[in-house]
Amino acid sequence: MSTPASDQRCPCTSGDVFGSCCGPVLASGAAPTAVRLMRSRFTAFAVGDVQHLLRTWHPSTRPERLDLDDDVSWRRLDILDQRLGGPFDDHGIVEFEAFYRGPEGRGSLRERSTFVREDRVWSYVDGIVGVGPGV
């Protein structure tokens, strides 16, 4: 999928348009909350923006490189829970389920992600992948 125009729906399925949702975050790497960063990272997976994914990954856990699977298309993001992660917090947790379609059909990934805010910038640290409530 290519990057949407600013007046098209955002891939993160927030219901907002790309230009006022994930577009500015992908352009700058800065998000006001952990949830907004999570949404932008989903969008980056959906449009193949590896640079945004690496830039927003905390240096302590960031891989040297990241290869995305071109055969997988990310379709929908549901935010299931969030703890802290606001504009004045220094850490946060976002639980989500991301739906995709690949060569084997449809599927979903559920993760409880940890974020930190250092020098007023949110970063993804890591996540616990699983299924079911309270992962």
C-alpha positions in Angstrom: 0.0 0.0 0.0 1.3 3.5 -0.8 1.1 6.4 1.6 -2.4 7.9 1.4 -3.2 11.4 0.4 -3.8 13.8 3.3 -7.6 13.8 2.6 -7.9 10.0 2.5 -8.9 7.8 5.5 -5.9 7.0 7.7 -4.8 3.3 7.6 -4.9 3.1 11.4 -8.7 3.1 11.1 -9.2 5.9 13.6 -11.9 7.3 11.3 -9.8 10.5 10.8 -8.1 11.5 7.6 -4.4 10.8 7.1 -3.4 14.5 7.1 -4.7 15.1 10.6 -4.0 11.6 12.0 -0.9 9.6 11.3 0.5 11.7 8.5 2.1 14.4 10.7 3.5 11.7 13.1 5.1 9.8 10.2 6.6 13.0 8.9 8.1 14.1 12.2 8.4 11.0 14.3 6.8 12.8 17.2 3.5 11.8 18.8 1.7 13.5 21.7 0.7 10.2 23.3 1.6 6.5 23.3 -1.6 5.6 21.5 -0.9 8.1 18.7 2.6 6.6 18.3 1.0 3.1 18.2 -1.4 4.2 15.5 1.4 5.7 13.5 3.5 2.6 13.8 0.5 0.5 12.6 0.2 2.9 9.6 3.9 2.6 9.0 3.6 -1.2 8.8 0.5 -0.8 6.5 2.4 1.6 4.1 5.9 0.0 4.4 7.6 3.0 6.1 10.5 1.1 7.7 12.3 4.4 8.6 9.4 5.5 10.8 9.3 2.1 12.6 13.1 2.2 13.3 13.1 5.9 14.2 10.3 5.4 16.8 11.8 2.2 18.3 13.7 2.8 21.5 17.5 2.5 21.0 17.8 -0.1 23.8 15.6 -2.6 21.9 15.7 -1.3 18.2 16.9 -3.9 15.7 19.7 -2.9 13.3 17.4 -3.5 10.3 13.8 -4.4 9.7 12.4 -6.3 6.8 8.7 -6.1 6.2 6.8 -8.9 4.5 5.4 -7.5 1.2 2.8 -10.4 1.1 1.1 -9.2 4.3 -1.3 -6.2 4.2 -2.4 -4.7 7.4 -6.1 -3.9 7.4 -7.4 -2.7 10.8 -6.2 -1.6 14.2 -8.3 -1.9 17.3 -7.0 -0.3 20.5 -8.2 -2.5 23.3 -6.7 -0.9 26.4 -4.2 1.8 27.4 -2.5 2.6 30.7 -0.9 6.0 31.2 0.9 7.1 28.0 -0.5 10.6 28.0 1.3 13.8 27.1 2.7 14.3 30.6 3.5 10.6 31.5 6.9 9.1 31.1 5.7 5.6 30.2 2.6 3.9 28.9 1.1 0.6 27.8 -1.1 0.1 24.8 -2.9 -3.2 24.1 -4.1 -3.6 20.6 -5.2 -6.1 18.0 -4.0 -5.7 14.4 -5.8 -7.5 11.6 -4.0 -8.5 8.4 -4.3 -10.5 5.2 -1.5 -12.7 3.9 -0.9 -15.6 1.6 -2.5 -18.0 4.1 -5.5 -15.8 4.6 -6.7 -13.5 7.3 -5.4 -13.2 10.8 -4.7 -11.0 13.7 -1.9 -10.1 16.0 -2.6 -9.1 19.6 0.1 -7.3 21.6 0.6 -5.4 24.8 3.2 -2.8 23.9 5.4 -0.7 26.3 6.3 2.9 25.4 8.6 5.4 27.1 8.7 9.1 26.8 12.2 10.7 27.1 13.0 14.3 26.3 9.3 14.7 25.4 9.5 12.0 22.7 7.6 8.8 22.8 9.3 5.5 21.7 8.2 1.9 21.4 10.2 -0.3 23.7 8.8 -3.8 23.3 5.6 -5.9 23.5 4.2 -9.1 24.7 2.4 -11.0 21.8 -0.5 -13.2 22.7 -4.2 -13.7 22.6 -7.0 -13.1 25.1 -7.8 -10.4 27.5 -5.1 -9.0 29.8 -2.2 -10.2 27.7 
